[in-house]
Amino acid sequence: GTKQIQIISTANLPFAEINLDLPNINPTDPAYVLFTSGSTGIPKGVPISYNNINSFMNAFYALGYKIDENDRFLQVFDLSFDLSVMSYLAPLQIGACAYTVASGKTKYLATYALLEEQELTFALMVPSVLNYLKPYFDDIRLEKLRYSLFCGEALYEDMVSQWANCVPNALIQNVYGPTEATIFCLTYDWKADHSPEKAFNGIVSIGKPMKNMSAVVVNEKSELLAQGEKGELCLLGGQLTAGYWNNPEKNAQAFFITQINGVETVCYRTGDIAFVDKDGDFTFCGRVDHQVKVQGGYRVELSEIEHYARQFTNLNVAAVAKENAMGISQIYLFLEKYEGKMEELSNFMIEKLPSYMQPSKILNLDIFPLNVNGKIDRKVLKDSILN
């Protein structure tokens, strides 16, 4: 049903006019369709219209980047990942260059080589890349890089603060957005002097909505939550898809109608937990499906467990929950290349977290599985657990 929701972001409403000069093209037709399975494993077609992509590009330029034909952009994403669209479309529109990873190369090493050898000036990457570049941080000095953007996963404060030393002249931005909202739609400019205090469980803020977009945080009844209250992050605006391709059941679950100044508007449930702070910045707290109930009803946010494990190990970590043979959810903590003593880590976790949040088992891997988009593949981790 229709719900009245107050907008608490800084978005510009009503939405700006879309001015397309595309002969014989209906601006509401799909410009492309990407299939994303998210955490379900069931592919969902996401049609992005010409209006959607035009709205994104308008908002992208409105961010104030000082870019022109002399800039050099990094493009390391598969074309099935929507972050690739910005990485090649933005340079093409202004006559700049886009640098891609050659076939057969190790992506992270090739990324480092491109950034350094080609003196790239604009780079959008997933945060996981920093985990693999970290051993080289002392030697990395990318003075030509002016914009360093991260999207697709939680960006951790401790990691980005170290990365800042490698890119002394760059604006570091944490940008956020699901495929359904066209590439990214919230941005946060990281600053060493105040960003750490805004981090939640070590995760950098995702900031404010871009031009023509807005965001709200709601409870399970789609009721607006107050400042500081955690709930599901929902998006609305010019970048939002009209709905999944031939999937009415999923559309009914993911979209609902709101009213803005008496006008009915579609709102999308992201599946992400967030809250808005006193500055109007949104903070990502984890996935709804990463919030689990254990031991008879205790609600646990896996991101909090990961936060303390990262704090102790300074490594790539991932916590997942899986039901055992008796139907009880248990927490498993995965570490990447941990060389310390498990007993010391366990004692630290006992100091920081209550008993019901303690991992049932801690597993050490040589390398984490990644999906085609370069993100940690939590489904593979979960499937590797033997009950």
C-alpha positions, 0 to 999 in steps of 0.5 A: 500500500501507499505510505507517507514518508518524510524525506530526511536526506539532502536530495534535490526534489522534484527530480531534475529534467532529463534532456536526452538527444537520442534520436529514435530512442524512448528514454524510458526504454532499457539502456542495458539489463544487468543480472544480479543474484545478490545473496540469494543465488537466483539471478534477477534482471535489472533494466536500467533505462536511458533516463536512469543512466542520464540521471546518474551522469548528471549527478556524477558531474554535479559532484564537482570533479575537475576532470577533462580530456587529459585525465586517465581513468582506471577500468578493471571491472567485468562488463557484467558489473555496473561499476564498469559503466562509470569507468568507461562512460565518464572518460568517453564522454569527456574525451579522456582515456580509460585503461583496462587490465589485459587478458590473463593478468592477475587483476590486483597486480595489473591494477597496481601497475596501471595506477603507477606506470600510466600515472592514472588520475581517476580510479574506482575500485572495490575495497578488497583491492586494498587487502591485496595491495597492502603489502606494497603500501610502503612502496606505493606513491601515486602522486598523479591520482586525484580521485580514489573512489571505492564501492561495492563493499564495506570500506574500512577506516583502518585500511583507507587511512593507510591508503591515504599515505599512498595517494597524497593528492587524491580525494578519497570517496566512499560511494554506495549504490546497488545495481537497482539504483544505477551504479552509485547514488550516495557519496562520502568524502573521506577526511583523516581529521573527522572520518574516524569518529563517524565510522561504525564498526570500523566502516566508513560512512556512505554519506549523502545522496547524490543529485536527484536521489534520496534515501530513508531508513525504515523499520519492518513496517516501512515506517520512517525511523528517527536519526540514529535508529538502525533500519533498512536503507531505502532509495528513491529518485531518478536513478532507480530502476522501474523494477526487475525484469519479468519478476513480479514476485520480487518486485512486490518484495523489493519496491513499495510506494511512498508519497512526496509532496502528495506525489506517489513515488517508488521506493526500493529496499536495499537489504542493507542496514543503516542509520542517519547521523546528526550531519545527515550522513548515512552509515552502512552497518551490514546486510539485513541477511547478515543480521542473524538470531542465535541461541534462542533469539539473540540478534547478532550483527556479523559486521560487529564480530568482523570489526573486532577480528579485524582490530586484532588481526589487521587482516581480511576477515569474514563472519558467516552464520549457518544452521547446524543439523539441529536447526540452530544458527552458529557463527563461523569466522574466516581469516585470511593468512592468519599467522598468530595464535588462535588462543590469543584471538579467541581470548580477545574476542571473549573480552570484546563480545558476549558469549552468544556472539562468540564464533563456534569455529575460527577457520584460517584460509590461504586466500579468500574466494572472490566473485567475478566482481572482486568481492568476498564470496560469502556464499562459497565460504558458507558452503565450505562449512561442514556441519 
